[in-house]
Amino acid sequence: MRRKIQKFIEAEINPAVSAHGGMIELIDVMNNVVYVRMGGGCQGCGMASVTLRSGVERMIIDEFPSIEKIVDQTDHGSGDNPYYKPAK
């Protein structure tokens, strides 16, 4: 399952988020939960949670119905080049 999800992220998700200088890294898959880290323009972006829930999570769960949720493992506070600045 992990390899299939990794290939899906590389082929379907990363090309979309790369338009904003971002990338999604698969950390692990355990007990029907996918753990990811957001990088590049996604790390620290004010819209990262929208990208995760409305984009990444929806796409992965649509493709892999056994997946129950996506957990973001990103340290968004250390992002140095977010696409959208976080709200103050």
Phi, psi and omega in degrees: 000318182301315180296321179295317179293320178301313179297321179296316178299314181296320185274326188248320187270309184299323176300326180288313183283344178292340177300335178252017180076017183256173175202153178244129179247129176282125178266311182193166172227118180217133174051046179064024176238132178257130179252126182231162173232134179263137182229179180061226182293346178279333183286113180087002181291140178295343180252012183301319181293326177292315177302316182294308186283315185273342181246286186301307183298313181301314182296316181293315182292325176297320182280327183232082186301340179285344179285131184265326179197166177244134179244124179276120180258015185283139169271089185291339178292340182260008178294131183251359180209057182293146180295313173245131178293140178295150177293145180271000000 
